[in-house]
Amino acid sequence: MKRTGTVLMFIGAVMLGIFMFADLTMDFGLWITGFLVSMVVAISGTVMLIIYLARGIKADKASKNDFE
């Protein structure tokens, strides 16, 4: 899950960069659709990484409680 989240976040960031800074000739509807899709991809990768981090913290806390 860690690698998938990182890849999704990277792909979303690259797509955001393309839609924000590249001089593409497209109408506004296509641009806003691509922008929103790239935001969703980046946010889903970020959420996956946050869930992975929370699970790791929970597992670390549980392993520390086993030794006490």
C-alpha positions as CSV (number, residue, x, y, z in Angstrom):
1,M,0.0,0.0,0.0
2,K,2.9,2.3,0.7
3,R,4.2,2.1,-2.9
4,T,0.7,2.4,-4.4
5,G,0.0,5.6,-2.4
6,T,3.4,7.1,-3.3
7,V,2.8,6.3,-7.0
8,L,-0.7,7.7,-7.0
9,M,0.5,10.9,-5.2
10,F,3.3,11.3,-7.7
11,I,1.1,10.7,-10.8
12,G,-1.4,13.2,-9.4
13,A,1.3,15.8,-8.8
14,V,2.6,15.4,-12.3
15,M,-0.9,15.7,-13.8
16,L,-1.5,18.8,-11.7
17,G,1.8,20.3,-13.0
18,I,0.8,19.5,-16.6
19,F,-2.6,21.1,-16.2
20,M,-1.4,24.1,-14.2
21,F,1.8,25.1,-16.0
22,A,1.8,23.6,-19.5
23,D,0.5,25.8,-22.3
24,L,-2.1,23.5,-23.7
25,T,-4.9,24.7,-26.0
26,M,-8.0,23.2,-24.6
27,D,-11.4,24.5,-23.6
28,F,-12.3,25.2,-20.0
29,G,-14.5,22.1,-19.5
30,L,-11.7,19.7,-20.5
31,W,-9.2,21.7,-18.4
32,I,-11.3,21.6,-15.2
33,T,-12.1,17.9,-15.7
34,G,-8.4,17.1,-16.0
35,F,-7.6,19.3,-13.0
36,L,-10.2,17.7,-10.8
37,V,-9.2,14.2,-11.8
38,S,-5.6,15.0,-11.0
39,M,-6.6,16.4,-7.6
40,V,-8.6,13.2,-6.8
41,V,-5.7,11.0,-7.8
42,A,-3.2,13.0,-5.6
43,I,-5.7,13.1,-2.7
44,S,-6.3,9.4,-2.9
45,G,-2.6,8.7,-2.8
46,T,-2.2,11.1,0.2
47,V,-5.0,9.4,2.1
48,M,-3.5,6.0,1.5
49,L,-0.2,7.1,2.9
50,I,-1.9,8.7,5.9
51,I,-3.7,5.4,6.6
52,Y,-0.4,3.5,6.2
53,L,1.2,5.8,8.7
54,A,-1.6,5.5,11.2
55,R,-1.5,1.7,11.0
56,G,2.3,1.8,11.5
57,I,1.9,4.1,14.6
58,K,-0.8,1.8,16.0
59,A,1.3,-1.3,15.5
60,D,4.4,0.4,17.0
61,K,2.3,1.4,20.0
62,A,0.9,-2.1,20.4
63,S,4.4,-3.6,20.3
64,K,5.7,-1.2,23.0
65,N,2.7,-2.1,25.2
66,D,3.6,-5.8,24.9
67,F,7.0,-5.3,26.6
68,E,5.7,-3.4,29.6
